[in-house]
Amino acid sequence: MTKTGVLFAGQGAQKLGMAKDLYDAFDIVRNTYAEASEILGYDLRALIDQDDEKLAETKYTQPAILTTSVAILRLLESKGFTYDVVAGLSLGEYSALVASGSLSFADALRLVAKRGQYMAEAAPTGSGKMVAVMNTPADVIEAACQTASEKGIVSPANYNTPAQIVIGGEVAAVDEALALLTQAGVKRMIPLKVSGPFHTALLAPASEKLAAELEQVDFQAFTKPLISNTTAHVMPFDEIKSLLTRQVKEPVKFYESIETMISLGVTEFIEIGPGKVLSGFVKKIDKTVGIVHVEDLVSFNAILEK
């Protein structure tokens, strides 16, 4: 029995005009953006289509990606599409919570609008840096970060694939870790264009504020299992709030999450939302599984034909 896993894109995947052709073609997509605009108090679709600068700001990026992802999910469901297990990278975990039946879209949207604001306040643009370290064992990277911590905050932030681990933190400490990794013979380290060093201890203030917001939200029982970024295991219902609180300041265990989904019987993955970053990761994690993505009319039609 083959199972389908759905994956949701995280921050950084946004692009001007994303899902515009789906918006033009389908009422269910238009209605989702209209619902979002009403909750947020500004025209989200206009922002996505016209304001590149705002779209890159964390507090706008997060609602924009969540809404785009949920709009595409609703469109697929309206065509009879079904799935068995869900996960999302960082911000994508909130889209996954909606897909899992645990969180309403309205509550998810309010939460990510606040989450984006708190993250931007805790780590303003330029306050730190993130760098992808390629083709290096995790223990080597972790040891370098540990030693470099004398200079400030630095730690692994995203375990994307076994060959790509992102570190983040304060500039001086990250630079020290990079120097140590260079000494250890690491050849490829790629600085990332992100607005802040997310999933590090620098986000502790955001984590505390988010915890207070999460207390106001009623989560429902899961109808589909969701794999947690923070543990790479199925998220227990009674740990949703504590895991979402931790998720902001702890590393994302993406490749272990994919391995968990595969161990649960998932053989086909579908990435929902802008871009194909997660599809690229999945291909590197396990070449035997299928992966397709849906972000526009062309990719949507392709999945319908399948």
C-alpha positions as protocol buffer text, in pm:
chain_id: "A"
residue {
  index: 1
  type: MET
  ca { x: 0 y: 0 z: 0 }
}
residue {
  index: 2
  type: THR
  ca { x: 171 y: 318 z: -115 }
}
residue {
  index: 3
  type: LYS
  ca { x: 135 y: 625 z: 99 }
}
residue {
  index: 4
  type: THR
  ca { x: 161 y: 988 z: -4 }
}
residue {
  index: 5
  type: GLY
  ca { x: 347 y: 1245 z: 204 }
}
residue {
  index: 6
  type: VAL
  ca { x: 284 y: 1616 z: 162 }
}
residue {
  index: 7
  type: LEU
  ca { x: 561 y: 1869 z: 228 }
}
residue {
  index: 8
  type: PHE
  ca { x: 519 y: 2244 z: 267 }
}
residue {
  index: 9
  type: ALA
  ca { x: 775 y: 2507 z: 170 }
}
residue {
  index: 10
  type: GLY
  ca { x: 933 y: 2736 z: 427 }
}
residue {
  index: 11
  type: GLN
  ca { x: 1047 y: 3097 z: 431 }
}
residue {
  index: 12
  type: GLY
  ca { x: 1284 y: 3190 z: 150 }
}
residue {
  index: 13
  type: ALA
  ca { x: 1069 y: 3019 z: -114 }
}
residue {
  index: 14
  type: GLN
  ca { x: 855 y: 3329 z: -173 }
}
residue {
  index: 15
  type: LYS
  ca { x: 859 y: 3502 z: -511 }
}
residue {
  index: 16
  type: LEU
  ca { x: 677 y: 3793 z: -665 }
}
residue {
  index: 17
  type: GLY
  ca { x: 351 y: 3686 z: -830 }
}
residue {
  index: 18
  type: MET
  ca { x: 357 y: 3333 z: -685 }
}
residue {
  index: 19
  type: ALA
  ca { x: 50 y: 3124 z: -775 }
}
residue {
  index: 20
  type: LYS
  ca { x: -99 y: 3412 z: -976 }
}
residue {
  index: 21
  type: ASP
  ca { x: -208 y: 3182 z: -1261 }
}
residue {
  index: 22
  type: LEU
  ca { x: -388 y: 2954 z: -1012 }
}
residue {
  index: 23
  type: TYR
  ca { x: -545 y: 3262 z: -852 }
}
residue {
  index: 24
  type: ASP
  ca { x: -675 y: 3375 z: -1191 }
}
residue {
  index: 25
  type: ALA
  ca { x: -806 y: 3028 z: -1280 }
}
residue {
  index: 26
  type: PHE
  ca { x: -979 y: 2898 z: -965 }
}
residue {
  index: 27
  type: ASP
  ca { x: -1241 y: 3040 z: -728 }
}
residue {
  index: 28
  type: ILE
  ca { x: -1117 y: 2827 z: -436 }
}
residue {
  index: 29
  type: VAL
  ca { x: -773 y: 2988 z: -464 }
}
residue {
  index: 30
  type: ARG
  ca { x: -914 y: 3341 z: -494 }
}
residue {
  index: 31
  type: ASN
  ca { x: -1140 y: 3282 z: -194 }
}
residue {
  index: 32
  type: THR
  ca { x: -846 y: 3167 z: 18 }
}
residue {
  index: 33
  type: TYR
  ca { x: -655 y: 3490 z: -52 }
}
residue {
  index: 34
  type: ALA
  ca { x: -970 y: 3695 z: 14 }
}
residue {
  index: 35
  type: GLU
  ca { x: -1015 y: 3519 z: 348 }
}
residue {
  index: 36
  type: ALA
  ca { x: -650 y: 3590 z: 434 }
}
residue {
  index: 37
  type: SER
  ca { x: -674 y: 3958 z: 339 }
}
residue {
  index: 38
  type: GLU
  ca { x: -979 y: 3999 z: 561 }
}
residue {
  index: 39
  type: ILE
  ca { x: -801 y: 3841 z: 861 }
}
residue {
  index: 40
  type: LEU
  ca { x: -474 y: 4030 z: 805 }
}
residue {
  index: 41
  type: GLY
  ca { x: -629 y: 4368 z: 731 }
}
residue {
  index: 42
  type: TYR
  ca { x: -437 y: 4428 z: 407 }
}
residue {
  index: 43
  type: ASP
  ca { x: -460 y: 4306 z: 48 }
}
residue {
  index: 44
  type: LEU
  ca { x: -227 y: 4006 z: 54 }
}
residue {
  index: 45
  type: ARG
  ca { x: -265 y: 3923 z: -315 }
}
residue {
  index: 46
  type: ALA
  ca { x: -169 y: 4278 z: -418 }
}
residue {
  index: 47
  type: LEU
  ca { x: 135 y: 4262 z: -190 }
}
residue {
  index: 48
  type: ILE
  ca { x: 248 y: 3931 z: -344 }
}
residue {
  index: 49
  type: ASP
  ca { x: 201 y: 4064 z: -699 }
}
residue {
  index: 50
  type: GLN
  ca { x: 343 y: 4414 z: -660 }
}
residue {
  index: 51
  type: ASP
  ca { x: 566 y: 4462 z: -355 }
}
residue {
  index: 52
  type: ASP
  ca { x: 890 y: 4267 z: -371 }
}
residue {
  index: 53
  type: GLU
  ca { x: 1037 y: 4461 z: -79 }
}
residue {
  index: 54
  type: LYS
  ca { x: 751 y: 4389 z: 161 }
}
residue {
  index: 55
  type: LEU
  ca { x: 728 y: 4028 z: 44 }
}
residue {
  index: 56
  type: ALA
  ca { x: 1088 y: 3981 z: 165 }
}
residue {
  index: 57
  type: GLU
  ca { x: 1001 y: 4110 z: 515 }
}
residue {
  index: 58
  type: THR
  ca { x: 951 y: 3820 z: 757 }
}
residue {
  index: 59
  type: LYS
  ca { x: 620 y: 3951 z: 896 }
}
residue {
  index: 60
  type: TYR
  ca { x: 471 y: 3956 z: 543 }
}
residue {
  index: 61
  type: THR
  ca { x: 661 y: 3659 z: 398 }
}
residue {
  index: 62
  type: GLN
  ca { x: 516 y: 3412 z: 645 }
}
residue {
  index: 63
  type: PRO
  ca { x: 144 y: 3487 z: 590 }
}
residue {
  index: 64
  type: ALA
  ca { x: 208 y: 3504 z: 212 }
}
residue {
  index: 65
  type: ILE
  ca { x: 366 y: 3157 z: 193 }
}
residue {
  index: 66
  type: LEU
  ca { x: 113 y: 3001 z: 432 }
}
residue {
  index: 67
  type: THR
  ca { x: -181 y: 3137 z: 231 }
}
residue {
  index: 68
  type: THR
  ca { x: -30 y: 3029 z: -101 }
}
residue {
  index: 69
  type: SER
  ca { x: 35 y: 2679 z: 34 }
}
residue {
  index: 70
  type: VAL
  ca { x: -313 y: 2637 z: 184 }
}
residue {
  index: 71
  type: ALA
  ca { x: -478 y: 2774 z: -134 }
}
residue {
  index: 72
  type: ILE
  ca { x: -297 y: 2510 z: -343 }
}
residue {
  index: 73
  type: LEU
  ca { x: -379 y: 2238 z: -89 }
}
residue {
  index: 74
  type: ARG
  ca { x: -749 y: 2331 z: -100 }
}
residue {
  index: 75
  type: LEU
  ca { x: -742 y: 2327 z: -479 }
}
residue {
  index: 76
  type: LEU
  ca { x: -589 y: 1978 z: -483 }
}
residue {
  index: 77
  type: GLU
  ca { x: -840 y: 1852 z: -226 }
}
residue {
  index: 78
  type: SER
  ca { x: -1126 y: 1994 z: -435 }
}
residue {
  index: 79
  type: LYS
  ca { x: -1006 y: 1768 z: -718 }
}
residue {
  index: 80
  type: GLY
  ca { x: -1020 y: 1460 z: -495 }
}
residue {
  index: 81
  type: PHE
  ca { x: -652 y: 1451 z: -402 }
}
residue {
  index: 82
  type: THR
  ca { x: -575 y: 1255 z: -80 }
}
residue {
  index: 83
  type: TYR
  ca { x: -262 y: 1212 z: 132 }
}
residue {
  index: 84
  type: ASP
  ca { x: -148 y: 1023 z: 440 }
}
residue {
  index: 85
  type: VAL
  ca { x: 133 y: 1203 z: 627 }
}
residue {
  index: 86
  type: VAL
  ca { x: 236 y: 1571 z: 641 }
}
residue {
  index: 87
  type: ALA
  ca { x: 539 y: 1783 z: 726 }
}
residue {
  index: 88
  type: GLY
  ca { x: 674 y: 2128 z: 648 }
}
residue {
  index: 89
  type: LEU
  ca { x: 1008 y: 2301 z: 669 }
}
residue {
  index: 90
  type: SER
  ca { x: 1011 y: 2560 z: 950 }
}
residue {
  index: 91
  type: LEU
  ca { x: 726 y: 2799 z: 859 }
}
residue {
  index: 92
  type: GLY
  ca { x: 586 y: 2514 z: 643 }
}
residue {
  index: 93
  type: GLU
  ca { x: 501 y: 2327 z: 963 }
}
residue {
  index: 94
  type: TYR
  ca { x: 205 y: 2565 z: 1007 }
}
residue {
  index: 95
  type: SER
  ca { x: 68 y: 2475 z: 662 }
}
residue {
  index: 96
  type: ALA
  ca { x: 120 y: 2111 z: 762 }
}
residue {
  index: 97
  type: LEU
  ca { x: -81 y: 2171 z: 1081 }
}
residue {
  index: 98
  type: VAL
  ca { x: -369 y: 2301 z: 868 }
}
residue {
  index: 99
  type: ALA
  ca { x: -339 y: 1996 z: 638 }
}
residue {
  index: 100
  type: SER
  ca { x: -330 y: 1763 z: 941 }
}
residue {
  index: 101
  type: GLY
  ca { x: -668 y: 1892 z: 1059 }
}
residue {
  index: 102
  type: SER
  ca { x: -520 y: 2023 z: 1383 }
}
residue {
  index: 103
  type: LEU
  ca { x: -526 y: 2397 z: 1314 }
}
residue {
  index: 104
  type: SER
  ca { x: -776 y: 2616 z: 1131 }
}
residue {
  index: 105
  type: PHE
  ca { x: -643 y: 2831 z: 846 }
}
residue {
  index: 106
  type: ALA
  ca { x: -760 y: 3148 z: 1027 }
}
residue {
  index: 107
  type: ASP
  ca { x: -573 y: 3056 z: 1346 }
}
residue {
  index: 108
  type: ALA
  ca { x: -264 y: 2950 z: 1150 }
}
residue {
  index: 109
  type: LEU
  ca { x: -262 y: 3282 z: 966 }
}
residue {
  index: 110
  type: ARG
  ca { x: -291 y: 3487 z: 1285 }
}
residue {
  index: 111
  type: LEU
  ca { x: -15 y: 3280 z: 1444 }
}
residue {
  index: 112
  type: VAL
  ca { x: 233 y: 3313 z: 1157 }
}
residue {
  index: 113
  type: ALA
  ca { x: 168 y: 3687 z: 1127 }
}
residue {
  index: 114
  type: LYS
  ca { x: 268 y: 3717 z: 1494 }
}
residue {
  index: 115
  type: ARG
  ca { x: 549 y: 3461 z: 1457 }
}
residue {
  index: 116
  type: GLY
  ca { x: 698 y: 3657 z: 1167 }
}
residue {
  index: 117
  type: GLN
  ca { x: 680 y: 3980 z: 1364 }
}
residue {
  index: 118
  type: TYR
  ca { x: 842 y: 3825 z: 1674 }
}
residue {
  index: 119
  type: MET
  ca { x: 1118 y: 3662 z: 1468 }
}
residue {
  index: 120
  type: ALA
  ca { x: 1198 y: 3991 z: 1292 }
}
residue {
  index: 121
  type: GLU
  ca { x: 1213 y: 4170 z: 1629 }
}
residue {
  index: 122
  type: ALA
  ca { x: 1436 y: 3905 z: 1788 }
}
residue {
  index: 123
  type: ALA
  ca { x: 1674 y: 3886 z: 1492 }
}
residue {
  index: 124
  type: PRO
  ca { x: 1658 y: 4208 z: 1286 }
}
residue {
  index: 125
  type: THR
  ca { x: 1801 y: 4195 z: 933 }
}
residue {
  index: 126
  type: GLY
  ca { x: 2179 y: 4196 z: 955 }
}
residue {
  index: 127
  type: SER
  ca { x: 2187 y: 4081 z: 1319 }
}
residue {
  index: 128
  type: GLY
  ca { x: 2346 y: 3751 z: 1230 }
}
residue {
  index: 129
  type: LYS
  ca { x: 2413 y: 3516 z: 942 }
}
residue {
  index: 130
  type: MET
  ca { x: 2339 y: 3169 z: 813 }
}
residue {
  index: 131
  type: VAL
  ca { x: 2572 y: 2957 z: 602 }
}
residue {
  index: 132
  type: ALA
  ca { x: 2512 y: 2620 z: 435 }
}
residue {
  index: 133
  type: VAL
  ca { x: 2801 y: 2380 z: 501 }
}
residue {
  index: 134
  type: MET
  ca { x: 2828 y: 2119 z: 228 }
}
residue {
  index: 135
  type: ASN
  ca { x: 2952 y: 1759 z: 228 }
}
residue {
  index: 136
  type: THR
  ca { x: 3063 y: 1759 z: 591 }
}
residue {
  index: 137
  type: PRO
  ca { x: 2966 y: 1512 z: 866 }
}
residue {
  index: 138
  type: ALA
  ca { x: 2723 y: 1651 z: 1123 }
}
residue {
  index: 139
  type: ASP
  ca { x: 2956 y: 1577 z: 1416 }
}
residue {
  index: 140
  type: VAL
  ca { x: 3236 y: 1784 z: 1256 }
}
residue {
  index: 141
  type: ILE
  ca { x: 2999 y: 2079 z: 1210 }
}
residue {
  index: 142
  type: GLU
  ca { x: 2859 y: 2046 z: 1561 }
}
residue {
  index: 143
  type: ALA
  ca { x: 3210 y: 2036 z: 1711 }
}
residue {
  index: 144
  type: ALA
  ca { x: 3316 y: 2350 z: 1520 }
}
residue {
  index: 145
  type: CYS
  ca { x: 3005 y: 2535 z: 1642 }
}
residue {
  index: 146
  type: GLN
  ca { x: 3069 y: 2420 z: 1998 }
}
residue {
  index: 147
  type: THR
  ca { x: 3426 y: 2554 z: 1993 }
}
residue {
  index: 148
  type: ALA
  ca { x: 3324 y: 2878 z: 1817 }
}
residue {
  index: 149
  type: SER
  ca { x: 3053 y: 2940 z: 2080 }
}
residue {
  index: 150
  type: GLU
  ca { x: 3322 y: 3117 z: 2286 }
}
residue {
  index: 151
  type: LYS
  ca { x: 3278 y: 3406 z: 2040 }
}
residue {
  index: 152
  type: GLY
  ca { x: 2898 y: 3413 z: 2072 }
}
residue {
  index: 153
  type: ILE
  ca { x: 2591 y: 3221 z: 1958 }
}
residue {
  index: 154
  type: VAL
  ca { x: 2642 y: 2972 z: 1673 }
}
residue {
  index: 155
  type: SER
  ca { x: 2480 y: 2633 z: 1613 }
}
residue {
  index: 156
  type: PRO
  ca { x: 2337 y: 2407 z: 1342 }
}
residue {
  index: 157
  type: ALA
  ca { x: 2001 y: 2552 z: 1234 }
}
residue {
  index: 158
  type: ASN
  ca { x: 1883 y: 2325 z: 952 }
}
residue {
  index: 159
  type: TYR
  ca { x: 1976 y: 1963 z: 887 }
}
residue {
  index: 160
  type: ASN
  ca { x: 1849 y: 1978 z: 527 }
}
residue {
  index: 161
  type: THR
  ca { x: 2021 y: 1673 z: 379 }
}
residue {
  index: 162
  type: PRO
  ca { x: 2312 y: 1461 z: 505 }
}
residue {
  index: 163
  type: ALA
  ca { x: 2533 y: 1668 z: 271 }
}
residue {
  index: 164
  type: GLN
  ca { x: 2384 y: 2013 z: 353 }
}
residue {
  index: 165
  type: ILE
  ca { x: 2367 y: 2145 z: 707 }
}
residue {
  index: 166
  type: VAL
  ca { x: 2303 y: 2514 z: 772 }
}
residue {
  index: 167
  type: ILE
  ca { x: 2465 y: 2689 z: 1067 }
}
residue {
  index: 168
  type: GLY
  ca { x: 2351 y: 3022 z: 1207 }
}
residue {
  index: 169
  type: GLY
  ca { x: 2411 y: 3274 z: 1479 }
}
residue {
  index: 170
  type: GLU
  ca { x: 2599 y: 3593 z: 1560 }
}
residue {
  index: 171
  type: VAL
  ca { x: 2838 y: 3707 z: 1286 }
}
residue {
  index: 172
  type: ALA
  ca { x: 3165 y: 3677 z: 1481 }
}
residue {
  index: 173
  type: ALA
  ca { x: 3078 y: 3331 z: 1611 }
}
residue {
  index: 174
  type: VAL
  ca { x: 2963 y: 3202 z: 1271 }
}
residue {
  index: 175
  type: ASP
  ca { x: 3282 y: 3336 z: 1113 }
}
residue {
  index: 176
  type: GLU
  ca { x: 3488 y: 3157 z: 1378 }
}
residue {
  index: 177
  type: ALA
  ca { x: 3303 y: 2829 z: 1306 }
}
residue {
  index: 178
  type: LEU
  ca { x: 3368 y: 2875 z: 932 }
}
residue {
  index: 179
  type: ALA
  ca { x: 3741 y: 2931 z: 1000 }
}
residue {
  index: 180
  type: LEU
  ca { x: 3752 y: 2610 z: 1206 }
}
residue {
  index: 181
  type: LEU
  ca { x: 3568 y: 2418 z: 934 }
}
residue {
  index: 182
  type: THR
  ca { x: 3809 y: 2553 z: 670 }
}
residue {
  index: 183
  type: GLN
  ca { x: 4099 y: 2428 z: 885 }
}
residue {
  index: 184
  type: ALA
  ca { x: 3924 y: 2089 z: 900 }
}
residue {
  index: 185
  type: GLY
  ca { x: 3931 y: 2077 z: 519 }
}
residue {
  index: 186
  type: VAL
  ca { x: 3574 y: 2181 z: 438 }
}
residue {
  index: 187
  type: LYS
  ca { x: 3564 y: 2317 z: 83 }
}
residue {
  index: 188
  type: ARG
  ca { x: 3209 y: 2445 z: 24 }
}
residue {
  index: 189
  type: MET
  ca { x: 3032 y: 2689 z: 255 }
}
residue {
  index: 190
  type: ILE
  ca { x: 2757 y: 2901 z: 102 }
}
residue {
  index: 191
  type: PRO
  ca { x: 2623 y: 3216 z: 275 }
}
residue {
  index: 192
  type: LEU
  ca { x: 2242 y: 3227 z: 263 }
}
residue {
  index: 193
  type: LYS
  ca { x: 2028 y: 3529 z: 180 }
}
residue {
  index: 194
  type: VAL
  ca { x: 1803 y: 3519 z: 484 }
}
residue {
  index: 195
  type: SER
  ca { x: 1669 y: 3799 z: 698 }
}
residue {
  index: 196
  type: GLY
  ca { x: 1792 y: 3652 z: 1027 }
}
residue {
  index: 197
  type: PRO
  ca { x: 1967 y: 3359 z: 1198 }
}
residue {
  index: 198
  type: PHE
  ca { x: 1651 y: 3156 z: 1257 }
}
residue {
  index: 199
  type: HIS
  ca { x: 1641 y: 2828 z: 1454 }
}
residue {
  index: 200
  type: THR
  ca { x: 1919 y: 2943 z: 1687 }
}
residue {
  index: 201
  type: ALA
  ca { x: 1925 y: 3064 z: 2048 }
}
residue {
  index: 202
  type: LEU
  ca { x: 1905 y: 3424 z: 1917 }
}
residue {
  index: 203
  type: LEU
  ca { x: 1535 y: 3353 z: 1865 }
}
residue {
  index: 204
  type: ALA
  ca { x: 1467 y: 3281 z: 2235 }
}
residue {
  index: 205
  type: PRO
  ca { x: 1272 y: 3611 z: 2281 }
}
residue {
  index: 206
  type: ALA
  ca { x: 1050 y: 3522 z: 1983 }
}
residue {
  index: 207
  type: SER
  ca { x: 998 y: 3174 z: 2126 }
}
residue {
  index: 208
  type: GLU
  ca { x: 873 y: 3319 z: 2457 }
}
residue {
  index: 209
  type: LYS
  ca { x: 629 y: 3558 z: 2287 }
}
residue {
  index: 210
  type: LEU
  ca { x: 504 y: 3283 z: 2056 }
}
residue {
  index: 211
  type: ALA
  ca { x: 441 y: 3056 z: 2356 }
}
residue {
  index: 212
  type: ALA
  ca { x: 198 y: 3317 z: 2493 }
}
residue {
  index: 213
  type: GLU
  ca { x: 16 y: 3338 z: 2155 }
}
residue {
  index: 214
  type: LEU
  ca { x: -8 y: 2959 z: 2129 }
}
residue {
  index: 215
  type: GLU
  ca { x: -188 y: 2950 z: 2465 }
}
residue {
  index: 216
  type: GLN
  ca { x: -476 y: 3143 z: 2303 }
}
residue {
  index: 217
  type: VAL
  ca { x: -525 y: 2885 z: 2026 }
}
residue {
  index: 218
  type: ASP
  ca { x: -742 y: 2573 z: 2031 }
}
residue {
  index: 219
  type: PHE
  ca { x: -582 y: 2287 z: 1842 }
}
residue {
  index: 220
  type: GLN
  ca { x: -791 y: 1991 z: 1725 }
}
residue {
  index: 221
  type: ALA
  ca { x: -698 y: 1622 z: 1722 }
}
residue {
  index: 222
  type: PHE
  ca { x: -484 y: 1525 z: 1423 }
}
residue {
  index: 223
  type: THR
  ca { x: -667 y: 1357 z: 1134 }
}
residue {
  index: 224
  type: LYS
  ca { x: -329 y: 1291 z: 964 }
}
residue {
  index: 225
  type: PRO
  ca { x: 6 y: 1233 z: 1136 }
}
residue {
  index: 226
  type: LEU
  ca { x: 243 y: 1531 z: 1125 }
}
residue {
  index: 227
  type: ILE
  ca { x: 619 y: 1488 z: 1155 }
}
residue {
  index: 228
  type: SER
  ca { x: 772 y: 1750 z: 1388 }
}
residue {
  index: 229
  type: ASN
  ca { x: 1066 y: 1962 z: 1268 }
}
residue {
  index: 230
  type: THR
  ca { x: 1208 y: 1959 z: 1619 }
}
residue {
  index: 231
  type: THR
  ca { x: 1204 y: 1585 z: 1694 }
}
residue {
  index: 232
  type: ALA
  ca { x: 1165 y: 1425 z: 1348 }
}
residue {
  index: 233
  type: HIS
  ca { x: 896 y: 1205 z: 1506 }
}
residue {
  index: 234
  type: VAL
  ca { x: 516 y: 1206 z: 1483 }
}
residue {
  index: 235
  type: MET
  ca { x: 397 y: 1510 z: 1678 }
}
residue {
  index: 236
  type: PRO
  ca { x: 186 y: 1410 z: 1981 }
}
residue {
  index: 237
  type: PHE
  ca { x: -128 y: 1619 z: 2029 }
}
residue {
  index: 238
  type: ASP
  ca { x: -39 y: 1718 z: 2386 }
}
residue {
  index: 239
  type: GLU
  ca { x: 302 y: 1849 z: 2274 }
}
residue {
  index: 240
  type: ILE
  ca { x: 191 y: 2075 z: 1984 }
}
residue {
  index: 241
  type: LYS
  ca { x: 235 y: 2401 z: 2175 }
}
residue {
  index: 242
  type: SER
  ca { x: 565 y: 2311 z: 2338 }
}
residue {
  index: 243
  type: LEU
  ca { x: 711 y: 2184 z: 2009 }
}
residue {
  index: 244
  type: LEU
  ca { x: 602 y: 2494 z: 1814 }
}
residue {
  index: 245
  type: THR
  ca { x: 756 y: 2709 z: 2088 }
}
residue {
  index: 246
  type: ARG
  ca { x: 1086 y: 2519 z: 2063 }
}
residue {
  index: 247
  type: GLN
  ca { x: 1080 y: 2505 z: 1683 }
}
residue {
  index: 248
  type: VAL
  ca { x: 1163 y: 2875 z: 1640 }
}
residue {
  index: 249
  type: LYS
  ca { x: 1494 y: 2848 z: 1829 }
}
residue {
  index: 250
  type: GLU
  ca { x: 1595 y: 2485 z: 1773 }
}
residue {
  index: 251
  type: PRO
  ca { x: 1732 y: 2320 z: 1458 }
}
residue {
  index: 252
  type: VAL
  ca { x: 1504 y: 2180 z: 1188 }
}
residue {
  index: 253
  type: LYS
  ca { x: 1566 y: 1806 z: 1146 }
}
residue {
  index: 254
  type: PHE
  ca { x: 1447 y: 1786 z: 787 }
}
residue {
  index: 255
  type: TYR
  ca { x: 1630 y: 1482 z: 653 }
}
residue {
  index: 256
  type: GLU
  ca { x: 1544 y: 1275 z: 960 }
}
residue {
  index: 257
  type: SER
  ca { x: 1179 y: 1383 z: 915 }
}
residue {
  index: 258
  type: ILE
  ca { x: 1182 y: 1252 z: 557 }
}
residue {
  index: 259
  type: GLU
  ca { x: 1337 y: 926 z: 677 }
}
residue {
  index: 260
  type: THR
  ca { x: 1058 y: 897 z: 938 }
}
residue {
  index: 261
  type: MET
  ca { x: 792 y: 950 z: 670 }
}
residue {
  index: 262
  type: ILE
  ca { x: 952 y: 680 z: 456 }
}
residue {
  index: 263
  type: SER
  ca { x: 960 y: 445 z: 756 }
}
residue {
  index: 264
  type: LEU
  ca { x: 583 y: 505 z: 790 }
}
residue {
  index: 265
  type: GLY
  ca { x: 536 y: 375 z: 434 }
}
residue {
  index: 266
  type: VAL
  ca { x: 550 y: 698 z: 230 }
}
residue {
  index: 267
  type: THR
  ca { x: 677 y: 627 z: -124 }
}
residue {
  index: 268
  type: GLU
  ca { x: 543 y: 937 z: -302 }
}
residue {
  index: 269
  type: PHE
  ca { x: 600 y: 1295 z: -192 }
}
residue {
  index: 270
  type: ILE
  ca { x: 428 y: 1612 z: -309 }
}
residue {
  index: 271
  type: GLU
  ca { x: 578 y: 1951 z: -231 }
}
residue {
  index: 272
  type: ILE
  ca { x: 315 y: 2224 z: -207 }
}
residue {
  index: 273
  type: GLY
  ca { x: 400 y: 2594 z: -226 }
}
residue {
  index: 274
  type: PRO
  ca { x: 643 y: 2818 z: -414 }
}
residue {
  index: 275
  type: GLY
  ca { x: 968 y: 2671 z: -546 }
}
residue {
  index: 276
  type: LYS
  ca { x: 1120 y: 2323 z: -551 }
}
residue {
  index: 277
  type: VAL
  ca { x: 1374 y: 2343 z: -270 }
}
residue {
  index: 278
  type: LEU
  ca { x: 1225 y: 2056 z: -69 }
}
residue {
  index: 279
  type: SER
  ca { x: 1198 y: 1840 z: -382 }
}
residue {
  index: 280
  type: GLY
  ca { x: 1572 y: 1887 z: -430 }
}
residue {
  index: 281
  type: PHE
  ca { x: 1637 y: 1786 z: -69 }
}
residue {
  index: 282
  type: VAL
  ca { x: 1419 y: 1473 z: -96 }
}
residue {
  index: 283
  type: LYS
  ca { x: 1604 y: 1358 z: -410 }
}
residue {
  index: 284
  type: LYS
  ca { x: 1931 y: 1385 z: -218 }
}
residue {
  index: 285
  type: ILE
  ca { x: 1792 y: 1210 z: 93 }
}
residue {
  index: 286
  type: ASP
  ca { x: 1641 y: 906 z: -85 }
}
residue {
  index: 287
  type: LYS
  ca { x: 1656 y: 846 z: -460 }
}
residue {
  index: 288
  type: THR
  ca { x: 1402 y: 561 z: -448 }
}
residue {
  index: 289
  type: VAL
  ca { x: 1095 y: 773 z: -360 }
}
residue {
  index: 290
  type: GLY
  ca { x: 886 y: 979 z: -600 }
}
residue {
  index: 291
  type: ILE
  ca { x: 864 y: 1356 z: -563 }
}
residue {
  index: 292
  type: VAL
  ca { x: 658 y: 1614 z: -752 }
}
residue {
  index: 293
  type: HIS
  ca { x: 576 y: 1974 z: -667 }
}
residue {
  index: 294
  type: VAL
  ca { x: 274 y: 2200 z: -721 }
}
residue {
  index: 295
  type: GLU
  ca { x: 319 y: 2577 z: -737 }
}
residue {
  index: 296
  type: ASP
  ca { x: 150 y: 2696 z: -1058 }
}
residue {
  index: 297
  type: LEU
  ca { x: -90 y: 2596 z: -1336 }
}
residue {
  index: 298
  type: VAL
  ca { x: 168 y: 2389 z: -1526 }
}
residue {
  index: 299
  type: SER
  ca { x: 270 y: 2180 z: -1223 }
}
residue {
  index: 300
  type: PHE
  ca { x: -94 y: 2153 z: -1110 }
}
residue {
  index: 301
  type: ASN
  ca { x: -206 y: 2021 z: -1448 }
}
residue {
  index: 302
  type: ALA
  ca { x: 87 y: 1779 z: -1452 }
}
residue {
  index: 303
  type: ILE
  ca { x: -20 y: 1628 z: -1119 }
}
residue {
  index: 304
  type: LEU
  ca { x: -383 y: 1600 z: -1237 }
}
residue {
  index: 305
  type: GLU
  ca { x: -267 y: 1403 z: -1541 }
}
residue {
  index: 306
  type: LYS
  ca { x: -82 y: 1161 z: -1312 }
}
